[in-house]
Amino acid sequence: MTTCHNSFYRYPSAISLHKTCSLHEFHQVQWSSNRIKNISFFFLLLLLFFRFRIEQPVYINIIRDPISRFLSNYFFRRFGDWRGEQNHLIRTPGMKDDERYLDINVCILENYPECSNPRVFYIIPYFCGQHPKCREPGVWALERAKQNVLENYLLVGILEELEDVLLMLERLLPHYFSGVLDIYKSPEYRKMGNLTGTVRKHTPTLEALQVLYHRMRYEYEFYDFIRDQFHLMKKKIGLRSTSRPPVYPPDFLRELALRTPEPLDEDEELDSDLEDANSWLVHP
């Protein structure tokens, strides 16, 4: 556990996340309510505390372009970041070399579990909640996640517009976030941020991206919804800023969806005459 002067709290382990999410909902509420100190950062599926007669916390969150998040996680698990040459070995000590050096295109195109549903159905369950159907890729989980955002979250931002997210938090929760943008722009933070870039991260082939987007289409519909809601909130409070273009442009992704039939056969040949994806990859 680590704390800072603003009483931020981060649960220390991704392993603990999976253990926590496997608890009964009531025990998750007990576990969380015993640990919340001012502002807390948890990797937890949405909990409705009021159902257990406990004061509901203020929920905020930030999500990331789904494919960009997937790529960062894929390579970080294998090779870590620039903070240390061996940190990835500490994170995944049981990973064998044939898995660690598995080509991401092979993982996607040959339908390895790590690159397929339900593993790539990642963002929506956190917002959908505790119902078993929340872990099943589909419209039901997507719509419930959207509803929960509208009813239970003060703010959900997008990582691609992080500075605007911090400005919004300064406006909405000044007691906790006053000066947060200055901290983010400070040389000390920039130096630390430069060390967290994922090692060996690269773009899959366009064919693999087509398949991956098809598998993550619900994640993208949710991401687009969150981005639109975030832009609407910025407009309502008078925050004027220039929005960055998406990592994977919506028009491009919609074209991929139209060109990718369903169901998608593993051995099906996909058109590959679109522009090189490397030109619009945002490196960490």
Secondary structure, DSSP 8 states (H G I E B T S, - for coil): -EE-TT-EEE---HHHHHHHHTS-HHHHHHHHHTT--SEEE-------GGGGT-----EEEEE--HHHHHHHHHHHHHH-BTT-TTHHHHHSTT--HHHHT--HHHHHHTT-GGGSTTTT--HHHHHH-SSGGGGS-SHHHHHHHHHHHHHHEEEEEEGGGHHHHHHHHHHH-HHHHTTHHHHHHSHHHHHHHHTTSBTT-----HHHHHHHHHHTHHHHHHHHHHHHHHHHHHHHTT--------SS-HHHHHHHHHHS-SS--TT------S--GGGG----
